Amino acid sequence: MNQTFFLERTSGLHALHPLTKLALALALVVTAFIVRWLFISIALFVLLILPLAVWGKIWREVLHTTFTILLPLSVSVALVQGFFFPGAQTVLWQIGPFALKQEGLEFAFVIATRLLVIAGAGLLVVYTTHPADLAIALVQAGAPYALAYIAVSAIQLLPEMQARAQSILNAQQARGLETQGSIGVRIRAFVPLIAPLVYGALENVQERALALDARAFRSSRVKTSWRELRDSPFQRVARLLLVAYSILMIVYAIASVFLFR
Amino acid sequence: MTLTERIRNDFTTITLALIPVAIVINIVIGQIVQNVLKLPIYLDSIGTVLVGALAGPLAGAITGALSNIIWAIIFSTPTAAPYAITAFVIGILAGVFAARGVFKNIVWTIIAGLVTGVVAAIVSAPITAYVFGGVTGSGTDLIIAYFQATGANLLQAATIQGFISDPLDKTISYLVVWVILHGMSKRLVGQFPRSRNVIES
């Protein structure tokens, strides 16, 4: 699997503060879940997410990725819920013992377009924000520094470990390990593939801990960062409004469940 | 010992070094099982359970939740992110069970894995039902269709579907962690804050 996160381009969306983009994604997802209108999600996607993706020069990737993720899910949810949605009444089409019903298809449409908003809003952040910038922004907003270290070093470590997994696979296959065929054969291949990987990785843990201690990672003094984030008063206000809006929407949704029954 | 003290004792430097490695173990083993061996299970929480055993419930929970979020970022699949909640709970459970000593005994390891799988299925069901409409785009969707056709509502159908896959998956994950823990040198195990979960002091 190839990594496709963060597309380094120059755009207004790339230049926004990571937290502004996160707040925007949150507001989009919250709206898609809470507003009770059949076409809310598709409207959000077409009227907000796509224009933002064009502004960020990432619309091609956003469209391509959302459709590859969502096409199988959408087909599946349309079939399963179109035919078997509990309590659906309005029959659109009868095929043998099965009936395609309108309520089920509407539910499937809501689910599929909502997933479109989740994927689209997430990709707006992921494609235009370097993971390290995201981590720094969260630390500056009060998240523990250790959390940022964990996230960023996991992202850096992954390609290294994938390469090691590939060479273990090659080495074991050269020794005659079968990784294809019946399920029994494939289950037997599991231990020879993962044991060297895991024990190698655990050796790596000790070295990393020594390196952290040698660099006084646990010191409580404030750490400076090589990367600098740009922010603006306008963005600060926008973030505040987006987060306040999201919280109000969630409070409204919870209240409407308990109060207006 | 208060809870904050307990947490501070769990988050030593070696724990901080272990968590990113465990996250990558989750992702890479998940990929090997899915793409190379094409087995019908996930096995993407081995690192989470391992951290729960060696460094306590909160460290395990963070490993689980971040694994899903990083998976979502790196492979541009934001739809993986909602299940971070399930992964968080798996980490907590692994830590709590390990503190009760389940990893010292293989029978208790299997029981703890089964229980974790049942809880994971219950936590995942509302996510599968209300975010994904019950489907994952794989063969298990037929199970949802079948149970809805026989009168279950969406949440019930999603729970049953989880009961079919999660307990087996988590039991195997716990067994793999049992093997890893007992294959580690005592010197290495001893460096982790919860080493007494594994070896007698």
Chai-1 contact restraints between the chains, C-beta under 6 A:
chainA,res_idxA,chainB,res_idxB,connection_type,confidence,min_distance_angstrom,max_distance_angstrom,comment,restraint_id
A,Q3,B,I74,contact,1.0,0.0,6.0,A-B,restraint_1
A,T4,B,S76,contact,1.0,0.0,6.0,A-B,restraint_2
A,F5,B,I73,contact,1.0,0.0,6.0,A-B,restraint_3
A,F5,B,I74,contact,1.0,0.0,6.0,A-B,restraint_4
A,F5,B,S76,contact,1.0,0.0,6.0,A-B,restraint_5
A,T65,B,S76,contact,1.0,0.0,6.0,A-B,restraint_6
A,I69,B,T77,contact,1.0,0.0,6.0,A-B,restraint_7
A,I69,B,T79,contact,1.0,0.0,6.0,A-B,restraint_8
A,P72,B,G137,contact,1.0,0.0,6.0,A-B,restraint_9
A,L73,B,V135,contact,1.0,0.0,6.0,A-B,restraint_10
A,L73,B,G137,contact,1.0,0.0,6.0,A-B,restraint_11
A,S76,B,V135,contact,1.0,0.0,6.0,A-B,restraint_12
A,S76,B,G137,contact,1.0,0.0,6.0,A-B,restraint_13
A,S76,B,D141,contact,1.0,0.0,6.0,A-B,restraint_14
A,V77,B,G133,contact,1.0,0.0,6.0,A-B,restraint_15
A,V77,B,V135,contact,1.0,0.0,6.0,A-B,restraint_16
A,V80,B,V135,contact,1.0,0.0,6.0,A-B,restraint_17
A,V80,B,D141,contact,1.0,0.0,6.0,A-B,restraint_18
A,V80,B,I144,contact,1.0,0.0,6.0,A-B,restraint_19
A,V80,B,A145,contact,1.0,0.0,6.0,A-B,restraint_20
A,Q81,B,G133,contact,1.0,0.0,6.0,A-B,restraint_21
A,F84,B,A145,contact,1.0,0.0,6.0,A-B,restraint_22
A,F84,B,Q148,contact,1.0,0.0,6.0,A-B,restraint_23
A,F84,B,A149,contact,1.0,0.0,6.0,A-B,restraint_24
A,P86,B,Q148,contact,1.0,0.0,6.0,A-B,restraint_25
A,P86,B,N153,contact,1.0,0.0,6.0,A-B,restraint_26
A,I111,B,G133,contact,1.0,0.0,6.0,A-B,restraint_27
A,I118,B,P78,contact,1.0,0.0,6.0,A-B,restraint_28
A,A119,B,P78,contact,1.0,0.0,6.0,A-B,restraint_29
A,A119,B,T79,contact,1.0,0.0,6.0,A-B,restraint_30
A,G122,B,P78,contact,1.0,0.0,6.0,A-B,restraint_31
A,V126,B,I73,contact,1.0,0.0,6.0,A-B,restraint_32
A,V126,B,S76,contact,1.0,0.0,6.0,A-B,restraint_33
A,A146,B,L16,contact,1.0,0.0,6.0,A-B,restraint_34
A,I150,B,I19,contact,1.0,0.0,6.0,A-B,restraint_35
A,I150,B,P20,contact,1.0,0.0,6.0,A-B,restraint_36
A,A151,B,L66,contact,1.0,0.0,6.0,A-B,restraint_37
A,S153,B,P20,contact,1.0,0.0,6.0,A-B,restraint_38
A,A154,B,P20,contact,1.0,0.0,6.0,A-B,restraint_39
A,A154,B,I23,contact,1.0,0.0,6.0,A-B,restraint_40
A,A154,B,V24,contact,1.0,0.0,6.0,A-B,restraint_41
A,A154,B,I70,contact,1.0,0.0,6.0,A-B,restraint_42
A,L157,B,P20,contact,1.0,0.0,6.0,A-B,restraint_43
A,L157,B,V24,contact,1.0,0.0,6.0,A-B,restraint_44
A,L158,B,V24,contact,1.0,0.0,6.0,A-B,restraint_45
A,M161,B,V24,contact,1.0,0.0,6.0,A-B,restraint_46
A,M161,B,V28,contact,1.0,0.0,6.0,A-B,restraint_47
A,A165,B,V28,contact,1.0,0.0,6.0,A-B,restraint_48
A,T179,B,V36,contact,1.0,0.0,6.0,A-B,restraint_49
A,R186,B,L37,contact,1.0,0.0,6.0,A-B,restraint_50
A,R186,B,L39,contact,1.0,0.0,6.0,A-B,restraint_51
A,A189,B,L37,contact,1.0,0.0,6.0,A-B,restraint_52
A,L193,B,I32,contact,1.0,0.0,6.0,A-B,restraint_53
A,I194,B,I29,contact,1.0,0.0,6.0,A-B,restraint_54
A,V198,B,I180,contact,1.0,0.0,6.0,A-B,restraint_55
A,A201,B,V21,contact,1.0,0.0,6.0,A-B,restraint_56
A,A201,B,I25,contact,1.0,0.0,6.0,A-B,restraint_57
A,V205,B,A17,contact,1.0,0.0,6.0,A-B,restraint_58
A,V205,B,L18,contact,1.0,0.0,6.0,A-B,restraint_59
A,V205,B,V21,contact,1.0,0.0,6.0,A-B,restraint_60
A,R208,B,A17,contact,1.0,0.0,6.0,A-B,restraint_61
A,A209,B,T13,contact,1.0,0.0,6.0,A-B,restraint_62
A,A209,B,I14,contact,1.0,0.0,6.0,A-B,restraint_63
A,A209,B,A17,contact,1.0,0.0,6.0,A-B,restraint_64
A,L212,B,T13,contact,1.0,0.0,6.0,A-B,restraint_65
A,D213,B,T13,contact,1.0,0.0,6.0,A-B,restraint_66
